[in-house]
């Protein structure tokens, strides 16, 4: 059996607020186990243990990372078993498709309730502070997006749109030459990266490690990268190929990468904050600035671009600092909960999940 373990984000802290993309990734599953209550670190550790358990049993695992702290796991998907196990406290769990069975597993009985009650008022105050820091982060990212629009406008005004359309059509012909399938295609929407409490984190290397051919799109904001990716994603589905569509962790209305594993290619925006360069034989670059933007645009607008870049960077740093503050408070809340946990009951819940899934799937 060929195993493919994927790491990605199914939700993100973006300029549009918290943005969920879980639902499309649950298509084709029979059941979603939802972990309710309990501290996030505890559920993350449990999910890691469960994922490694089925990895050892030769199942491919999709690891859904937490967008605030990529070291934490929000969920796992095991497509060979047609199941997912998800942290129910994550906002995107509300997007779970209604046609998939849901089994809720509660952690509410693992507490020493008397001990936890002593800290109830403190927990509520900390949670309010944490929510306020998230709101500040979203505001900073939203302001950064407005500045980014200024950045894009310069290059949009200096782009050859007819040539852009021709270039995209040429690449679609190259990626799908005489290829078509009667298969009803599925599309999976995800984030390859996220704005975390320590800055931008991405999983491009992991997501593309088993892909034969990689195309690195270079260019400037507004040089047509996302538009090209959207058209390629649409062409993949029209030709009957399952497609993984990776949205921008800053602006979810934009795309950062498209992968069609059946045809063995990944094509992605390879500019900051996820700037990569070819390292493999079948890697190649598509330079949108060189192909589509008027010569010397960078030089002619150097002063404006420097100012825009400075203001944009400042807002992004502020947003990140607010996420860091939110995580610091979250860690304080977790520490309080840890004091009241009965570890034996946690062990019992873990064994119960193993038993339920093994019974269902034979």
Secondary structure, DSSP 8 states (H G I E B T S, - for coil): -----EEEESEEEETTEEEE--GGGGTT-SEEEEEESS-HHHHHHHHHHHHHHHHHTT---EEEE-SS-TTSEEEEEETTTTEEEEETTSGGGGG--TTSEEEEEE-GGGB-HHHHHTTHHHHHHHHHHHHHHHHHHHHHHHHHHHHHHHHHHHHHTTB-HHHHHHHHHHHHHHHTTT----S---EEEEESEEEETTEEEE-HHHHHTT-SEEEEEE--TTSSHHHHHHHHHHHHHHTT--EEEEE-SS-TTSEEEEEETTTTEEEEE--TTS-----STTEEEEEHHHHHB-TTHHHHTHHHHHHHHHHHHHHHHHHHHHHHHHHHHHHHHHHHHHHTB-HHHHHHHHHHHHHHHHHHT-
